[in-house]
Amino acid sequence: ANVDPSATVYKLQGGTGKHVDGDITEPLQGRPFQAFVQVSAAPADGSAGEGSLHVLPGFHSAAVHYFNLTDRPKPAGGFTPLTEHEHPGLCSPDTWVPVTRLPAEWVEMDRAGETPPYSSAPGARSLDGVLKALRGLAKELRGMSFSPPEPGDYVLWDPRLPHSTGERDALSQQDRPRQVFYCAYTLAANSHAALIHQRNCRETGLHPSWAPSAQARKEQGRDYVAAPLTPLGRSLYGYSDGTKARGERVDKAPGRRCATGGSCGGAGELAELLTPAHIRFYQRYGFVVVEGAVPLAHTEALGTELKAHLWQHHEIDLDDLHQTLTLKRLSAAFSPDGSGMVEMYWLPAMEAVRQHPPLHEIT
């Protein structure tokens, strides 16, 4: 059937589908964590229809063992879908949970020194044993209190961990799209070529080479100006060779400073954000939510800039999607790779979040 590209769209794509992004045999290649900053509020019940992140807890520690027990190729980096046909046990709903802040029950167990030991999944003798252990971890989490990520939370998960923001053939059940900012750091070792490429992209507004090429120049233009850098920003982009960064701003005030000015605190602040309870939770389940890692002023600024960008460049009004979101505009604004995401990299508020010291320290 023919579809009118000017017709308005009332529902957005549900999500990415269940998949793994990392190389399960070399999980530290590139980025040691996948991560995003929560920008908009998530539904209180963690419903999948909104696009909230769902994960298969505990799989990270058993990933290689699981694939050794199957005849399926191991994920070796990039997008590896997990289908019900090939992985019925992994795709079963009873192995998946929505991402949650630290449950109160976990915090209490940690204080009492009673957190569970490592999962038995890596040592299971059979595929059924692995799946049974994974179902047990999911049931364990469902038995604790659930609290969805709030704006400003930093959500991290192991690259080996299967995750999803909803099924690819589903539609969002919400009136507004989910808003998060994917923000993860790569390892410094052997990254010189990548840093040069990222510097060029940052200074010109070009999208990275690994992003969909159809939208590579969406942020370029005569009015593009690279966001200013702090000393941390210079270091992250590798401006340590005396190279002058476009838009560079060096804060000469004493002490460590935030990307938007003001003191960011020190090790004490990090200790309050990332506790041993967070680390042990991550080790067991493969993900963690660090509460309040980014100030609300940053996430609110990012939401405002994103809304303005979509209206200015695509005439999409997030407050009036029923009237402004057409198939033609959707295909121009959203990633053509089917992820349901907006390919955007260089808004000033994005750079401010990247340079927020606690995110770097948490990683």
C-alpha positions as CSV (number, residue, x, y, z in Angstrom):
1,A,0.0,0.0,0.0
2,N,1.1,3.5,-0.7
3,V,1.8,5.8,2.3
4,D,1.4,9.5,2.2
5,P,4.7,11.0,3.4
6,S,2.9,14.2,4.5
7,A,0.5,12.3,6.8
8,T,1.0,12.8,10.5
9,V,2.4,10.0,12.6
10,Y,0.7,9.4,15.9
11,K,3.1,6.7,17.3
12,L,6.8,6.3,17.2
13,Q,8.8,3.1,16.8
14,G,9.0,1.1,20.0
15,G,12.7,0.4,20.2
16,T,15.9,-1.4,19.1
17,G,14.9,-5.0,19.8
18,K,16.9,-7.4,22.0
19,H,20.6,-7.2,21.1
20,V,24.2,-7.1,22.2
21,D,26.6,-4.3,21.1
22,G,29.9,-5.4,22.4
23,D,32.5,-8.1,21.7
24,I,31.8,-10.6,24.4
25,T,35.4,-12.1,24.2
26,E,37.1,-8.7,24.3
27,P,34.7,-6.5,26.3
28,L,37.2,-3.8,27.0
29,Q,37.8,-3.0,23.3
30,G,36.9,0.6,22.8
31,R,34.5,1.5,25.6
32,P,34.4,-0.4,28.8
33,F,30.9,0.6,29.5
34,Q,27.8,1.5,27.6
35,A,26.0,4.4,29.2
36,F,23.5,7.2,28.9
37,V,22.3,10.2,31.0
38,Q,18.5,10.2,31.7
39,V,17.0,13.4,30.3
40,S,13.2,12.9,30.6
41,A,11.3,11.2,33.3
42,A,10.8,7.4,32.8
43,P,7.5,5.7,33.5
44,A,7.0,4.7,37.2
45,D,6.2,1.1,36.3
46,G,9.2,0.7,33.8
47,S,6.8,-0.2,31.0
48,A,8.4,-1.4,27.8
49,G,6.0,0.6,25.6
50,E,7.8,3.9,26.5
51,G,11.2,2.9,25.3
52,S,12.8,2.5,28.7
53,L,15.9,0.3,28.8
54,H,15.4,-3.3,29.6
55,V,18.3,-5.7,30.3
56,L,19.0,-9.4,30.8
57,P,20.7,-9.2,34.2
58,G,23.7,-11.3,34.9
59,F,24.4,-12.4,31.4
60,H,27.6,-10.4,31.2
61,S,29.5,-12.8,33.4
62,A,28.2,-15.9,31.6
63,A,28.2,-14.6,28.0
64,V,31.2,-16.6,26.7
65,H,30.1,-19.7,28.6
66,Y,26.6,-19.4,27.1
67,F,27.8,-19.1,23.5
68,N,30.3,-22.0,24.1
69,L,27.3,-24.1,24.9
70,T,25.4,-23.2,21.8
71,D,26.2,-23.5,18.1
72,R,25.7,-19.7,17.6
73,P,28.5,-17.3,16.7
74,K,29.7,-15.1,19.5
75,P,28.9,-11.4,19.2
76,A,32.1,-9.8,18.0
77,G,31.2,-6.1,18.2
78,G,28.6,-4.0,16.5
79,F,24.9,-4.7,16.6
80,T,24.1,-8.4,17.2
81,P,20.3,-9.0,17.4
82,L,19.0,-11.8,19.6
83,T,16.0,-13.5,18.0
84,E,13.5,-15.8,19.6
85,H,14.2,-18.3,16.9
86,E,18.0,-18.5,17.7
87,H,17.9,-17.8,21.4
88,P,14.4,-18.7,22.8
89,G,15.7,-19.0,26.4
90,L,17.4,-15.6,26.3
91,C,14.4,-13.9,24.7
92,S,12.0,-15.3,27.3
93,P,10.2,-12.4,29.2
94,D,11.1,-14.0,32.5
95,T,14.8,-13.3,32.0
96,W,14.3,-9.5,31.4
97,V,13.8,-6.6,33.7
98,P,13.6,-2.8,33.4
99,V,16.6,-0.8,34.6
100,T,16.1,0.4,38.1
101,R,17.9,2.6,40.6
102,L,19.5,0.7,43.5
103,P,16.6,-1.0,45.3
104,A,16.2,-0.2,49.0
105,E,16.5,-3.9,49.8
106,W,19.9,-4.1,48.1
107,V,21.2,-1.1,50.0
108,E,20.1,-2.6,53.3
109,M,21.7,-6.0,52.4
110,D,24.9,-4.2,51.5
111,R,25.0,-2.3,54.8
112,A,24.5,-5.6,56.6
113,G,27.2,-7.3,54.5
114,E,24.6,-9.7,53.2
115,T,24.6,-9.1,49.4
116,P,24.5,-12.3,47.4
117,P,27.7,-13.8,46.0
118,Y,28.5,-13.9,42.3
119,S,26.0,-15.6,40.0
120,S,26.2,-19.3,39.4
121,A,25.5,-18.9,35.7
122,P,29.2,-18.9,34.6
123,G,29.7,-22.2,36.3
124,A,26.6,-24.0,35.1
125,R,27.3,-27.3,33.4
126,S,24.5,-27.0,30.8
127,L,22.7,-24.5,28.8
128,D,19.6,-25.1,30.8
129,G,21.6,-24.5,33.9
130,V,22.8,-21.1,32.6
131,L,19.3,-20.1,31.7
132,K,17.9,-21.2,35.1
133,A,20.5,-19.1,36.9
134,L,19.7,-16.1,34.7
135,R,16.0,-16.5,35.4
136,G,16.8,-16.6,39.0
137,L,18.6,-13.2,38.8
138,A,15.7,-11.6,37.0
139,K,13.3,-13.0,39.6
140,E,15.6,-11.7,42.4
141,L,15.4,-8.2,41.0
142,R,11.6,-8.3,40.4
143,G,11.3,-9.2,44.1
144,M,12.9,-5.9,45.1
145,S,11.4,-2.4,45.0
146,F,11.6,-0.7,41.6
147,S,12.5,2.9,41.1
148,P,13.0,4.1,37.5
149,P,15.9,6.4,36.5
150,E,15.3,10.1,37.1
151,P,16.6,13.0,35.0
152,G,20.3,13.5,35.7
153,D,20.9,9.8,36.6
154,Y,23.8,8.0,34.8
155,V,22.9,4.6,33.6
156,L,25.8,2.2,32.8
157,W,25.9,-1.4,31.6
158,D,28.4,-4.0,30.6
159,P,28.9,-4.2,26.8
160,R,28.2,-7.9,27.0
161,L,24.8,-7.4,28.5
162,P,21.8,-7.9,26.2
163,H,19.5,-4.9,26.3
164,S,16.5,-3.5,24.5
165,T,14.4,-0.3,24.4
166,G,11.4,-2.2,23.0
167,E,10.6,-4.5,20.1
168,R,11.5,-3.2,16.6
169,D,8.0,-3.9,15.3
170,A,6.2,-2.3,18.2
171,L,5.0,1.2,18.6
172,S,5.6,3.6,21.5
173,Q,2.7,3.8,23.9
174,Q,3.6,7.3,25.1
175,D,2.7,10.8,23.7
176,R,6.3,12.0,23.9
177,P,9.5,10.2,22.9
178,R,11.9,9.0,25.5
179,Q,14.8,11.4,26.0
180,V,18.2,10.1,27.1
181,F,21.7,11.2,26.0
182,Y,24.0,8.3,25.2
183,C,27.4,9.3,26.7
184,A,30.1,6.8,27.2
185,Y,33.9,7.1,27.4
186,T,36.5,5.1,25.4
187,L,39.8,3.8,26.7
188,A,42.7,6.2,26.2
189,A,45.1,3.4,25.1
190,N,45.5,3.0,21.3
191,S,43.0,5.8,20.6
192,H,45.1,8.4,18.9
193,A,43.5,8.0,15.4
194,A,40.0,8.0,16.9
195,L,40.8,11.2,18.9
196,I,42.0,13.0,15.7
197,H,38.7,11.9,14.0
198,Q,36.6,13.1,16.9
199,R,38.4,16.4,17.1
200,N,37.7,17.0,13.5
201,C,34.1,16.1,13.9
202,R,33.7,18.3,16.9
203,E,35.3,21.3,15.2
204,T,33.3,21.0,12.0
205,G,29.9,19.6,13.2
206,L,30.4,16.4,11.2
207,H,29.0,13.2,12.6
208,P,31.4,10.4,13.5
209,S,32.2,7.9,10.7
210,W,30.5,5.1,12.5
211,A,27.2,7.0,12.5
212,P,24.6,6.6,9.7
213,S,26.1,8.4,6.7
214,A,22.7,9.7,5.5
215,Q,22.7,12.3,8.4
216,A,26.4,12.9,8.7
217,R,26.2,16.6,7.9
218,K,22.9,17.4,9.7
219,E,24.7,19.6,12.2
220,Q,27.1,21.3,9.9
221,G,26.5,24.7,8.5
222,R,27.8,28.3,8.5
223,D,26.2,29.0,11.9
224,Y,27.9,25.9,13.5
225,V,30.3,26.9,16.3
226,A,32.0,24.2,18.4
227,A,31.1,24.4,22.1
228,P,33.8,25.6,24.5
229,L,36.1,23.2,26.2
230,T,37.3,23.1,29.8
231,P,40.7,21.5,30.8
232,L,38.9,18.2,31.2
233,G,37.4,18.6,27.8
234,R,40.8,19.3,26.2
235,S,42.1,16.1,27.8
236,L,39.2,14.0,26.7
237,Y,39.6,15.1,23.1
238,G,43.4,14.7,23.2
239,Y,44.4,18.4,22.9
240,S,47.6,17.7,24.9
241,D,50.0,18.4,22.0
242,G,49.6,22.2,22.0
243,T,46.9,22.0,19.3
244,K,44.4,24.9,19.6
245,A,40.9,23.8,20.0
246,R,38.2,25.7,18.2
247,G,36.0,27.4,20.8
248,E,38.5,26.6,23.5
249,R,38.0,28.1,26.9
250,V,40.5,27.4,29.6
251,D,39.3,28.0,33.2
252,K,42.2,29.5,35.0
253,A,40.5,29.6,38.4
254,P,42.2,27.4,41.1
255,G,40.8,24.0,41.7
256,R,38.8,21.6,39.5
257,R,35.8,23.2,37.7
258,C,32.6,22.0,36.2
259,A,32.0,22.4,32.4
260,T,29.6,25.3,33.2
261,G,31.6,26.9,35.9
262,G,31.5,26.4,39.7
263,S,33.2,23.8,41.9
264,C,32.6,20.2,41.1
265,G,33.9,18.9,44.4
266,G,36.4,16.1,44.7
267,A,36.8,12.5,45.8
268,G,34.2,13.0,48.5
269,E,31.5,13.9,46.0
270,L,32.4,10.9,43.9
271,A,32.1,8.7,47.0
272,E,28.6,10.0,47.6
273,L,27.6,9.2,44.0
274,L,29.3,5.9,43.4
275,T,29.2,3.7,46.5
276,P,30.4,0.1,47.1
277,A,26.7,-0.9,46.9
278,H,26.6,0.4,43.4
279,I,29.7,-1.5,42.4
280,R,28.6,-4.8,43.9
281,F,25.2,-4.4,42.2
282,Y,26.9,-3.8,38.9
283,Q,29.2,-6.9,39.4
284,R,26.2,-9.1,40.0
285,Y,23.6,-7.8,37.5
286,G,25.8,-6.1,34.8
287,F,24.2,-2.6,35.1
288,V,23.8,0.2,37.6
289,V,22.1,3.6,37.9
290,V,24.2,6.3,39.6
291,E,21.7,8.7,41.0
292,G,22.0,12.4,40.4
293,A,25.3,12.3,38.6
294,V,24.4,15.2,36.3
295,P,22.8,18.5,37.6
296,L,19.2,19.1,36.5
297,A,20.4,22.4,35.0
298,H,22.4,20.3,32.5
299,T,19.6,17.9,31.5
300,E,17.0,20.8,31.3
301,A,19.4,22.7,29.0
302,L,19.9,19.6,26.9
303,G,16.1,19.1,26.6
304,T,15.6,22.7,25.6
305,E,18.4,22.5,22.9
306,L,17.1,19.2,21.5
307,K,13.5,20.6,21.2
308,A,14.8,23.7,19.5
309,H,17.0,21.7,17.1
310,L,14.2,19.4,16.0
311,W,11.9,22.4,15.3
312,Q,14.6,24.5,13.6
313,H,15.9,21.7,11.4
314,H,12.9,19.4,11.0
315,E,9.8,21.4,12.0
316,I,9.0,18.8,14.6
317,D,7.4,20.2,17.8
318,L,7.8,17.8,20.7
319,D,4.9,19.5,22.4
320,D,2.7,18.9,19.3
321,L,3.7,15.7,17.6
322,H,0.2,15.0,16.4
323,Q,0.3,18.0,14.2
324,T,4.0,18.3,13.2
325,L,5.4,14.7,13.0
326,T,5.0,13.4,9.5
327,L,6.6,10.3,7.9
328,K,8.8,12.6,5.8
329,R,10.0,14.5,8.8
330,L,10.4,11.4,10.8
331,S,12.6,9.8,8.2
332,A,14.7,13.0,8.0
333,A,15.2,13.4,11.8
334,F,15.5,9.9,13.1
335,S,18.3,7.5,12.5
336,P,18.0,5.4,9.3
337,D,19.5,2.4,11.0
338,G,16.1,1.5,12.5
339,S,17.1,2.3,16.1
340,G,14.5,4.9,16.6
341,M,17.1,7.4,17.8
342,V,17.9,10.9,16.8
343,E,21.5,11.2,15.5
344,M,22.8,14.3,17.2
345,Y,26.3,14.9,18.7
346,W,27.4,18.5,19.0
347,L,24.8,20.5,20.8
348,P,26.5,22.7,23.4
349,A,24.6,21.1,26.3
350,M,25.8,17.7,25.1
351,E,29.4,18.9,25.3
352,A,28.7,20.4,28.8
353,V,27.5,17.0,30.0
354,R,30.5,15.1,28.5
355,Q,32.8,17.5,30.4
356,H,31.0,17.1,33.7
357,P,33.8,15.6,35.9
358,P,31.7,13.2,37.9
359,L,30.7,11.2,34.8
360,H,34.4,10.7,33.9
361,E,35.3,9.8,37.4
362,I,32.4,7.3,37.7
363,T,33.5,5.6,34.6
